[in-house]
Amino acid sequence: MPADPSGSANLDGQGITVVVPTRKNAAVVTRAVEALRMARKNLPDGVGYELFLVDDSDPADAAVLRE
């Protein structure tokens, strides 16, 4: 999945890291990532976040996640 520039964070200060491991679950992961993107709007000022998507799917499933 392409990096979201507005979601990148410098976690030298306060912040959270979310790691989402997945395999053959593109639909569920897509919904989860979207929910996380929406939730970041509720973080207090100065609190960064980063999201790592670790995917072990077949190429077709992985292509869906990159969209």
Stockholm file with secondary structure:
# STOCKHOLM 1.0

chainA/1-67         MPADPSGSANLDGQGITVVVPTRKNAAVVTRAVEALRMARKNLPDGVGYELFLVDDSDPADAAVLRE
#=GR chainA/1-67 SS CCCCGGGCCCTTSSEEEEEEEESSCHHHHHHHHHHHHHHGGGSCTTCEEEEEEEECCCHHHHHHHHC
#=GC SS_cons        CCCCGGGCCCTTSSEEEEEEEESSCHHHHHHHHHHHHHHGGGSCTTCEEEEEEEECCCHHHHHHHHC
//
